[in-house]
């Protein structure tokens, strides 16, 4: 019989659900979701990205990212501006309100991260991050 409760897929899914729920609980007061936060965070790093580049950096498909941008735009946190280099494209830019939330939301993200990783030692955290980064990038098959 397959031991589902100790399978890697099940454990990863449950850890993801726990982390998502912790973060979502903190973001609810701002009417934001973790995926919306991630888009804001990429724009805090580099404002004015094209929707295509933002999609690539966040690894969110074009259809989904369009909806996330729409919601953030309706909340007054970002805006689409014409791309001066490509008339068919838009740059996604933070509004002053979107910029103003950076410090507060990043502090919350830090607190959630600390709470989430509290059961782990520093060595375990570093190991986990290294493993996750390795697993995130598909390696060529050695077969």
PyMOL commands that set and color helices and strands:
alter all, ss='L'
color gray80, all
select helices_A, chain A and resi 4-6+8-30+34-45+51-58+62-74+96-100+102-117+122-136
alter helices_A, ss='H'
color red, helices_A
select strands_A, chain A and resi 49-50+78-83+86-94
alter strands_A, ss='S'
color yellow, strands_A
deselect
rebuild
show_as cartoon
